[in-house]
Amino acid sequence: MSTLGEVVKELNEKTCQPNHCHVALIHMDLLPKPTNEEDNTMHDLLKQTYDWRYDKPGDDDVFHVDLTADNMRYIGRALDVYNRIIFDLHMKQHIEDIIKGLSKSD
């Protein structure tokens, strides 16, 4: 193996994914130490809505919440990390296969 990406791919295929896990390379800028205000983001959001891990939503399908700019930075980074992992897990291989198919058809 010559790259870290190849090591991660091998680790995922041989060990992690058979155990329903996934390793992804995430840029460290997306994982800074949270500020004091960001430390409460999850609590602030869940107390205004519901804890999706344990509770079912009430009658409302739409929630209106008050968030600070720090809360939004925290949530934005979390969404970027999630998006990166979903892309690696579900989309990247399909795109690589399409590109390989296009290059073979020339």
N, C-alpha and C positions, 0 to 999 in steps of 0.2 A: 504494500500500500504506500502511496506517495503523498496523499493529502489527508488533512483532518476530515474533510468532507467524505472521503472514501471510508475512513475508519468509522464515522458516524453511520454511514449507510450500511456497512457490514454489521455493526453492532445492532442496528435496528432490525435488519433482516434475520439475523441469526438468534438474537437473544431477546431484545426488547419487545418487538411486535408479537412474537408468539406468546408473550406474557401480558399482552394488552397494554404495553407501554410504548413510549416514543421519545427518542432523543432528538433535539433540534439545536441548531446553532443560532443563537440569539445575540444581536449586537448589544454590548454592555450599556450603551447609552439608554436603552429601553429599561434597564434595571438599576437606576440610581437609588441611593438611600432616600427613602421618602422624607419629606419635611414633616414637621409636627402636625400641620393641617392635613396632610395626605394620610397620616397614620390612622385617621378616623374615617377615611372615605368609605370603606366597606360598611362600617357600622352606620354612618350617616345615610347611606343609600338604602340599606336593608330596613332600618327603622322607619323609613318613609314609604316602603313598599312591603316586601315580605322576604323571608329567607328562603330562596328557591331550593336550597339543599334539603330543607325539612318540611316547609310549609307549602300548601297549595294557595294560589292566588284567591282572593275573595271574588266578589261578583264583578269587579272591575278588570277589564283587559288593558286599560290605559292608566298609567301612573304619571303624576306630575310631581317632580321633586325639585328641591332647591339644592344646588351644588355650587361650590366655590370654584374659582379658577384653578386652585391647587387640586381640588377633587377631579376636575376635568382633565388636568395633566396626568394624574394617576390613572384614571379610566382610559384615557387615550393611549397611554403606554401599554396598559393591560390588553386593550383591543389590538394594538400592533403586534404584541407577542402572540396572542391567540391567532390572529390572521396568518402570521408567519408559520406557526405550527400546522395549521389547517392546510396552508398551501403546500408545505413540505410533505405532509401526510397524504393528501388526496389529489393535488393538482400537478405537482412537479413531475411525477413519473409520466402522467398522460402527455404533458407538454413535451417532455424529452422524447417520448415514443412518436409523437406527431412529427417532430423535427427530424428524427432518424428516418421515418417513413418518407418524408419529403426529400431528404438527401439521397435516399436509395432510388427514388423514382427518376432522378436526373440522368 
